Amino acid sequence: MATNSVTSTIVSTLGGGSGIDMAGLAKGLAEAQFSGRIDRLTTQSDTLDRQISAASTLKSQILQLASSVGDRVRNGDLSTQPSIANAAVASVSRGTASAAGSYTLEVTSLAAAQTLSSPAYAAATSSTGSGTLTLKFGTVSGATFTEDTGHAAVTLTIASGATLADVAGQINGANAGVTAYVANGANGATLMLKGKEGAANGFILEATENVGEEGLASLAWTPASPGTRLLSIASNANFKLDGLAMSTASNTINDVAPGLNLKLTGTNLGAPTTIRFSDPGSAVTTFMQDLTSALNELVSELNQDVDPKTGDLARDSGARALRNGLTRMAGSIVMPGAASGTPATMADLGLATNRDGTFRLDTARLAATLKSSPDGVSAMFTTGLYGVYASLDKLGRTVSAASDPGSLTGSISRYTAKKTQLSEDKSKLAEQQEALRARLAKQFSAVDSRVGASRSTLSFLQNQIDAWNNSNK
């Protein structure tokens, strides 16, 4: 069509006997030669843009859904969580197992660490003498020390010219379970030593001095040493859980009972407090309703994209992989170690798949599962290797894996590469079109010059003929 139009212009112009726009003619013919191919590339590029956008949207939706579910699970209210009536006694958290019911807690004493001070020095830079210092660990009781032979002693070599600050640094560097620092008190600089919690983590400090550089002996300490250098004694935490007496070296006790972690912070002798576990049934029901709605939004977008007539991803492998994953979601085992009679699939939580691939929530089945196995339901809402979050996270990572050409990420990479190639092809065609235009313009310019010369000659001859005719008259 474009070529015929240009030709018509030439005929019209020649027939009119006027000059021709040779530059415009060259440009029009060159565009007519390449316009069809360039238009096809533009159409293909537009299609690729839509495919990249559609695949990116699906990828973003599934990854966002998995991330949101992870945040919701970490919030904690979808599983049984402990709470304590007297928060001044302890803080409580959920242990590795599921739990229900309640406990009583009575704390008679907290675990403590031994704290020891040195005699006062003029400053942290004061010399301590040289030799060796040996830390031995065990139980301090009154004026006696019983060494724990299973806890190796630590000997430090104190070099000539060492200061109080140097000694503190060497003790810390030994990582022996005793920390040290220099405190500036009312009487001067004091070396402070602090061990770990627990009665078996008491310690003594022995010194061996180098002759001529004495002084380390003043840092040595045993329970028999006079004075008030022992500021606190290492001791265990003592408490009762449901009336059962327990003793631990630390105030932090994990899994002290099924599903219960404790961090003791105070005592309540004679006034037990109660620890109860929440019922997450209502929160789980709301969550499953929200999850069903979110999945249906994803399916709606997916169905539009894979429509065999109008979908931009109708034959896309990444979209098919996502659809297959969603189709299997409800019935797939997400708790492979679940005991008989406890929930193992998302279908057990009421998630059901319709014939068109959308989801619905079977509230009756969910209610029955919550009633028969509340602990099993709680176990499905963790951020571990198994459960609801792990299932969605795995689907998200699978359909977006960069290493899999059949994933959504693989599709995006493939479409992007094709678009880059089309852009390069389009640039080459533009270069070829410009080369053709320049060549035609040069040729037409030469023709134009010859036509101009011919017209000049014709005009001269016509004038001569006219002159001869006039003279004959």
C-alpha positions as CSV (number, residue, x, y, z in Angstrom):
1,M,0.0,0.0,0.0
2,A,2.8,2.5,1.0
3,T,4.7,1.7,-2.2
4,N,1.7,2.3,-4.4
5,S,1.1,5.6,-2.7
6,V,4.7,6.7,-3.3
7,T,4.4,5.6,-7.0
8,S,1.2,7.6,-7.5
9,T,2.9,10.7,-6.1
10,I,5.8,10.3,-8.6
11,V,3.4,9.9,-11.6
12,S,1.3,12.9,-10.4
13,T,4.4,15.0,-10.0
14,L,5.9,14.1,-13.4
15,G,2.7,14.5,-15.1
16,G,2.3,18.0,-13.6
17,G,5.7,18.9,-15.0
18,S,6.9,20.2,-11.6
19,G,10.0,19.2,-9.5
20,I,10.0,16.1,-7.3
21,D,10.9,16.0,-3.5
22,M,13.6,13.5,-3.9
23,A,14.5,13.4,-0.2
24,G,10.9,12.7,0.8
25,L,10.6,10.2,-2.0
26,A,13.6,8.2,-0.7
27,K,12.3,8.4,2.9
28,G,8.9,7.1,1.9
29,L,10.2,4.2,-0.2
30,A,12.5,3.1,2.6
31,E,9.8,3.2,5.2
32,A,7.5,1.3,2.9
33,Q,10.1,-1.4,2.4
34,F,10.6,-2.0,6.2
35,S,7.3,-0.9,7.9
36,G,5.7,-4.4,7.8
37,R,8.6,-6.1,9.5
38,I,9.1,-3.3,12.1
39,D,5.3,-3.4,12.9
40,R,5.5,-7.2,13.5
41,L,8.4,-6.7,15.8
42,T,6.6,-4.0,17.7
43,T,3.5,-6.2,18.1
44,Q,5.7,-9.1,19.4
45,S,7.5,-6.8,21.8
46,D,4.1,-5.5,23.2
47,T,3.0,-9.1,23.7
48,L,6.2,-9.9,25.6
49,D,5.7,-6.8,27.8
50,R,2.3,-8.2,28.8
51,Q,3.7,-11.7,29.5
52,I,6.5,-10.3,31.6
53,S,4.0,-8.2,33.6
54,A,1.6,-11.1,34.1
55,A,4.3,-13.5,35.2
56,S,5.8,-10.9,37.5
57,T,2.4,-10.2,39.1
58,L,1.8,-13.9,39.8
59,K,5.3,-14.4,41.2
60,S,4.8,-11.3,43.4
61,Q,1.4,-12.5,44.6
62,I,2.5,-16.0,45.7
63,L,5.7,-14.7,47.4
64,Q,3.7,-11.9,49.2
65,L,1.1,-14.5,50.3
66,A,3.8,-16.8,51.8
67,S,5.6,-13.8,53.5
68,S,2.3,-12.6,55.0
69,V,1.5,-16.1,56.3
70,G,4.9,-16.3,57.9
71,D,4.4,-12.9,59.6
72,R,1.0,-14.0,60.8
73,V,2.3,-17.3,62.2
74,R,5.2,-15.5,64.0
75,N,2.6,-13.3,65.6
76,G,1.9,-16.4,67.8
77,D,-1.9,-16.3,68.3
78,L,-2.5,-19.2,65.8
79,S,-1.0,-21.7,68.3
80,T,-1.4,-22.2,72.0
81,Q,0.6,-19.6,73.9
82,P,1.2,-19.5,77.6
83,S,0.5,-16.5,79.8
84,I,1.3,-16.0,83.5
85,A,-0.9,-14.3,86.1
86,N,2.0,-12.7,88.0
87,A,4.4,-11.3,85.4
88,A,6.8,-10.2,88.1
89,V,7.7,-13.8,88.9
90,A,8.6,-15.0,85.4
91,S,8.1,-14.4,81.7
92,V,6.8,-17.4,79.7
93,S,6.9,-18.5,76.1
94,R,5.9,-21.4,74.0
95,G,8.3,-24.3,73.9
96,T,9.1,-26.8,71.1
97,A,6.0,-28.9,71.8
98,S,2.3,-28.1,71.8
99,A,0.6,-27.6,75.1
100,A,-2.7,-27.0,76.7
101,G,-4.2,-26.6,80.2
102,S,-2.5,-24.8,83.1
103,Y,0.4,-25.0,85.7
104,T,1.1,-23.4,89.0
105,L,4.5,-21.8,89.6
106,E,6.2,-20.9,93.0
107,V,9.7,-19.4,92.9
108,T,11.6,-19.6,96.2
109,S,15.0,-18.3,94.9
110,L,16.6,-17.1,91.7
111,A,19.8,-18.4,90.3
112,A,22.8,-16.1,90.9
113,A,26.4,-15.7,89.8
114,Q,29.4,-15.3,92.1
115,T,30.7,-11.8,92.2
116,L,34.2,-11.1,93.6
117,S,36.1,-7.8,94.1
118,S,39.8,-7.2,94.5
119,P,41.5,-4.8,97.0
120,A,41.4,-1.2,95.9
121,Y,44.2,0.2,93.7
122,A,45.1,3.7,92.9
123,A,44.1,3.4,89.3
124,A,43.3,0.9,86.5
125,T,46.9,1.5,85.4
126,S,48.4,0.4,88.7
127,S,50.9,-2.4,88.5
128,T,49.8,-5.8,89.8
129,G,53.1,-7.7,89.8
130,S,53.8,-10.7,87.6
131,G,53.4,-14.5,87.7
132,T,50.4,-16.7,87.2
133,L,46.7,-16.5,88.2
134,T,44.6,-19.7,88.3
135,L,40.8,-19.8,88.2
136,K,39.3,-23.0,89.7
137,F,35.6,-23.7,89.5
138,G,33.2,-25.5,91.9
139,T,30.9,-24.9,94.8
140,V,31.5,-22.3,97.5
141,S,29.8,-23.0,100.8
142,G,30.8,-21.0,103.9
143,A,34.5,-21.2,104.3
144,T,34.9,-24.2,102.1
145,F,35.4,-24.7,98.4
146,T,34.6,-28.0,96.6
147,E,36.3,-28.1,93.2
148,D,34.3,-29.4,90.1
149,T,36.9,-31.7,88.5
150,G,34.9,-31.8,85.4
151,H,35.4,-28.0,84.9
152,A,39.0,-27.5,83.9
153,A,41.0,-24.9,85.8
154,V,42.3,-21.9,83.7
155,T,45.8,-20.5,84.3
156,L,46.8,-17.1,83.1
157,T,50.4,-15.8,82.8
158,I,50.7,-12.2,83.9
159,A,53.6,-10.5,82.3
160,S,56.1,-8.1,83.9
161,G,54.6,-4.6,84.1
162,A,51.0,-5.7,83.8
163,T,48.3,-3.4,85.1
164,L,45.0,-4.0,86.7
165,A,43.3,-3.3,83.3
166,D,45.7,-5.8,81.7
167,V,44.6,-8.5,84.1
168,A,40.9,-7.8,83.4
169,G,41.6,-8.1,79.6
170,Q,43.4,-11.4,80.0
171,I,40.6,-12.9,82.1
172,N,38.1,-11.9,79.5
173,G,40.3,-13.1,76.7
174,A,40.5,-16.6,78.2
175,N,36.7,-17.1,77.8
176,A,36.7,-19.2,80.9
177,G,33.2,-18.3,82.1
178,V,34.3,-15.4,84.3
179,T,34.1,-11.8,83.1
180,A,36.2,-9.0,84.5
181,Y,36.2,-5.2,84.5
182,V,37.8,-2.4,86.5
183,A,35.4,-0.3,88.5
184,N,36.3,3.1,90.0
185,G,34.8,3.1,93.5
186,A,35.0,5.4,96.5
187,N,38.3,3.8,97.6
188,G,39.9,3.6,94.1
189,A,40.1,1.2,91.2
190,T,38.8,-2.4,91.9
191,L,39.0,-5.5,89.7
192,M,35.5,-7.0,89.5
193,L,35.1,-10.7,88.6
194,K,31.7,-12.3,87.8
195,G,31.0,-15.9,87.0
196,K,28.0,-17.7,85.5
197,E,24.7,-18.5,87.3
198,G,24.5,-21.7,89.2
199,A,25.9,-23.1,92.4
200,A,28.5,-25.2,90.6
201,N,29.9,-22.1,88.9
202,G,31.6,-20.6,91.9
203,F,35.3,-20.0,91.7
204,I,38.5,-19.2,93.6
205,L,41.6,-17.4,92.4
206,E,45.1,-18.6,93.2
207,A,48.3,-16.7,92.5
208,T,51.9,-17.6,92.0
209,E,54.3,-14.6,92.1
210,N,57.5,-14.0,90.3
211,V,60.4,-13.2,92.6
212,G,61.2,-9.5,92.6
213,E,57.8,-8.6,91.0
214,E,55.5,-9.6,93.8
215,G,51.9,-8.3,94.1
216,L,49.6,-10.8,92.5
217,A,48.9,-12.5,95.8
218,S,46.7,-9.6,96.7
219,L,44.3,-10.6,93.9
220,A,44.1,-14.2,95.1
221,W,40.9,-15.3,96.9
222,T,39.5,-18.4,98.6
223,P,36.4,-18.7,100.9
224,A,38.8,-18.8,103.8
225,S,40.2,-15.3,102.9
226,P,39.4,-12.6,105.4
227,G,37.4,-9.5,104.4
228,T,34.3,-8.8,102.4
229,R,35.5,-9.3,98.9
230,L,32.8,-11.9,98.1
231,L,29.9,-9.8,97.1
232,S,27.5,-12.5,96.0
233,I,27.5,-16.3,96.0
234,A,26.8,-18.6,93.0
235,S,23.5,-20.3,93.5
236,N,20.7,-22.3,91.7
237,A,17.2,-21.3,91.0
238,N,14.7,-23.1,93.2
239,F,11.0,-23.3,92.3
240,K,8.0,-25.6,92.3
241,L,6.0,-26.4,89.2
242,D,2.6,-27.9,90.1
243,G,4.1,-28.5,93.5
244,L,7.1,-30.4,92.3
245,A,10.3,-29.0,93.6
246,M,13.0,-28.2,90.9
247,S,16.4,-26.7,90.9
248,T,18.3,-25.3,87.9
249,A,21.6,-23.5,87.4
250,S,20.0,-20.8,85.2
251,N,16.9,-18.6,85.5
252,T,16.1,-19.5,81.9
253,I,14.6,-22.9,81.6
254,N,13.5,-24.2,78.2
255,D,10.8,-26.9,77.9
256,V,10.5,-27.2,81.7
257,A,7.1,-28.8,80.8
258,P,5.6,-29.7,77.4
259,G,5.3,-26.4,75.4
260,L,6.6,-24.2,78.2
261,N,9.7,-22.0,78.5
262,L,10.4,-20.0,81.7
263,K,12.6,-17.0,82.5
264,L,12.5,-16.5,86.2
265,T,12.6,-12.8,87.3
266,G,11.3,-12.8,90.9
267,T,10.1,-14.9,93.9
268,N,6.6,-15.6,95.2
269,L,7.2,-17.8,98.2
270,G,3.9,-19.1,99.6
271,A,1.9,-17.4,96.8
272,P,1.9,-19.7,93.7
273,T,0.9,-18.0,90.4
274,T,-0.9,-19.7,87.5
275,I,0.3,-20.3,83.9
276,R,-2.4,-20.9,81.3
277,F,-2.4,-21.7,77.6
278,S,-4.6,-19.8,75.2
279,D,-7.2,-21.3,72.9
280,P,-6.3,-20.2,69.3
281,G,-9.5,-21.6,67.8
282,S,-11.1,-18.3,66.9
283,A,-7.9,-16.8,65.5
284,V,-7.3,-20.0,63.4
285,T,-10.8,-19.8,61.9
286,T,-10.3,-16.1,61.0
287,F,-6.9,-16.9,59.5
288,M,-8.3,-19.7,57.4
289,Q,-11.1,-17.5,56.1
290,D,-8.5,-14.8,55.1
291,L,-6.2,-17.4,53.6
292,T,-9.0,-18.8,51.4
293,S,-9.9,-15.3,50.2
294,A,-6.2,-14.5,49.4
295,L,-5.8,-17.8,47.5
296,N,-9.0,-17.1,45.5
297,E,-7.6,-13.7,44.5
298,L,-4.5,-15.4,43.2
299,V,-6.5,-18.0,41.4
300,S,-8.6,-15.3,39.7
301,E,-5.5,-13.6,38.4
302,L,-4.1,-16.9,37.3
303,N,-7.3,-18.0,35.5
304,Q,-7.3,-14.7,33.4
305,D,-3.6,-15.2,32.5
306,V,-4.0,-18.8,31.4
307,D,-7.2,-18.4,29.5
308,P,-6.7,-20.4,26.2
309,K,-8.2,-17.6,24.1
310,T,-7.2,-14.3,25.8
311,G,-4.6,-15.2,28.4
312,D,-1.0,-13.9,27.9
313,L,0.3,-17.0,29.7
314,A,-2.0,-19.5,28.1
315,R,1.0,-21.8,27.3
316,D,3.4,-20.7,29.9
317,S,5.2,-23.4,31.9
318,G,5.6,-21.2,35.0
319,A,1.9,-20.4,35.2
320,R,1.1,-24.2,34.7
321,A,3.5,-25.0,37.6
322,L,1.7,-22.5,39.9
323,R,-1.7,-23.9,38.9
324,N,-0.6,-27.5,39.6
325,G,0.8,-26.4,43.0
326,L,-2.4,-24.7,43.9
327,T,-4.5,-27.7,42.8
328,R,-2.6,-30.0,45.1
329,M,-2.4,-27.6,48.0
330,A,-5.4,-28.7,50.0
331,G,-4.7,-32.5,49.9
332,S,-0.9,-32.4,50.2
333,I,0.7,-33.7,53.4
334,V,2.2,-30.7,55.3
335,M,2.8,-32.5,58.6
336,P,4.5,-35.8,57.6
337,G,5.1,-36.8,61.2
338,A,1.6,-36.1,62.4
339,A,0.2,-38.8,64.7
340,S,-2.9,-40.7,63.7
341,G,-6.0,-38.7,64.3
342,T,-4.2,-35.3,64.2
343,P,-4.3,-32.9,61.2
344,A,-1.7,-33.5,58.5
345,T,-3.2,-31.6,55.5
346,M,-4.6,-28.2,54.9
347,A,-7.9,-30.0,54.0
348,D,-8.0,-31.0,57.7
349,L,-8.1,-27.3,58.4
350,G,-11.1,-26.9,56.2
351,L,-9.4,-25.8,52.9
352,A,-11.3,-27.3,50.0
353,T,-10.8,-27.0,46.2
354,N,-13.7,-26.3,43.8
355,R,-13.9,-27.8,40.3
356,D,-12.8,-24.5,38.7
357,G,-9.7,-24.4,40.8
358,T,-11.0,-21.8,43.4
359,F,-11.1,-22.5,47.1
360,R,-13.7,-22.6,49.8
361,L,-13.5,-23.1,53.5
362,D,-15.3,-26.1,55.0
363,T,-16.0,-24.6,58.4
364,A,-17.6,-27.7,59.8
365,R,-14.4,-29.8,59.1
366,L,-12.3,-27.0,60.6
367,A,-14.4,-26.9,63.7
368,A,-14.3,-30.6,64.1
369,T,-10.4,-30.6,63.8
370,L,-10.1,-27.8,66.4
371,K,-12.3,-29.7,68.8
372,S,-10.6,-33.1,68.3
373,S,-7.0,-32.0,68.1
374,P,-6.3,-28.4,69.2
375,D,-2.6,-29.3,69.8
376,G,-2.3,-30.8,66.3
377,V,-3.8,-27.6,64.8
378,S,-1.3,-25.5,66.8
379,A,1.6,-27.6,65.5
380,M,0.6,-26.7,62.0
381,F,1.2,-23.0,62.6
382,T,4.9,-22.8,63.1
383,T,7.8,-21.4,61.1
384,G,9.6,-24.7,61.0
385,L,10.1,-27.2,58.2
386,Y,6.5,-28.4,58.1
387,G,3.1,-26.8,58.4
388,V,0.9,-24.2,56.7
389,Y,3.6,-21.6,56.3
390,A,6.2,-24.1,55.1
391,S,3.8,-25.4,52.4
392,L,3.1,-21.9,51.0
393,D,6.8,-20.9,51.3
394,K,7.8,-24.0,49.4
395,L,5.3,-23.3,46.6
396,G,6.5,-19.8,46.4
397,R,10.2,-20.8,46.2
398,T,9.4,-23.5,43.7
399,V,7.5,-21.4,41.2
400,S,10.0,-18.6,41.4
401,A,13.2,-20.6,41.4
402,A,15.8,-18.8,39.1
403,S,17.5,-22.1,38.4
404,D,14.3,-23.7,36.9
405,P,13.4,-22.7,33.4
406,G,9.9,-24.0,34.0
407,S,9.3,-21.6,36.9
408,L,7.7,-18.1,36.7
409,T,11.2,-16.6,37.2
410,G,12.3,-18.8,34.3
411,S,9.5,-17.5,32.2
412,I,10.3,-13.9,33.0
413,S,13.9,-14.5,32.1
414,R,12.9,-16.2,28.8
415,Y,10.5,-13.4,27.8
416,T,13.0,-10.7,28.8
417,A,15.7,-12.4,26.6
418,K,13.3,-12.5,23.7
419,K,12.4,-8.8,24.2
420,T,16.1,-7.9,24.2
421,Q,16.6,-9.9,20.9
422,L,13.6,-8.2,19.4
423,S,15.0,-4.8,20.3
424,E,18.3,-5.7,18.7
425,D,16.5,-6.9,15.6
426,K,14.4,-3.7,15.4
427,S,17.6,-1.6,15.7
428,K,19.1,-3.6,12.8
429,L,16.1,-3.0,10.6
430,A,16.2,0.7,11.5
431,E,19.8,0.7,10.4
432,Q,19.0,-1.1,7.2
433,Q,16.1,1.3,6.5
434,E,18.3,4.3,7.0
435,A,21.0,2.8,4.7
436,L,18.3,2.2,2.0
437,R,17.0,5.8,2.4
438,A,20.5,7.2,2.1
439,R,21.2,5.1,-1.0
440,L,17.9,6.1,-2.7
441,A,18.4,9.7,-1.8
442,K,21.8,9.7,-3.5
443,Q,20.5,8.0,-6.6
444,F,17.4,10.3,-6.8
445,S,19.6,13.3,-6.3
446,A,21.7,12.3,-9.3
447,V,18.5,11.7,-11.3
448,D,17.2,15.1,-10.2
449,S,20.4,16.8,-11.4
450,R,20.1,15.1,-14.8
451,V,16.4,16.0,-15.1
452,G,17.2,19.6,-14.2
453,A,19.9,19.7,-16.8
454,S,17.6,18.3,-19.4
455,R,14.9,20.8,-18.6
456,S,17.4,23.6,-18.9
457,T,18.4,22.4,-22.3
458,L,14.8,22.0,-23.3
459,S,14.0,25.5,-22.2
460,F,17.0,26.9,-24.2
461,L,15.9,25.1,-27.3
462,Q,12.3,26.2,-26.9
463,N,13.4,29.8,-26.6
464,Q,15.5,29.5,-29.7
465,I,12.7,28.1,-31.7
466,D,10.4,30.8,-30.5
467,A,13.0,33.4,-31.5
468,W,13.3,31.9,-35.0
469,N,9.6,31.8,-35.4
470,N,9.3,35.5,-34.5
471,S,12.1,36.5,-36.9
472,N,10.5,34.8,-39.8
473,K,7.4,36.8,-39.3
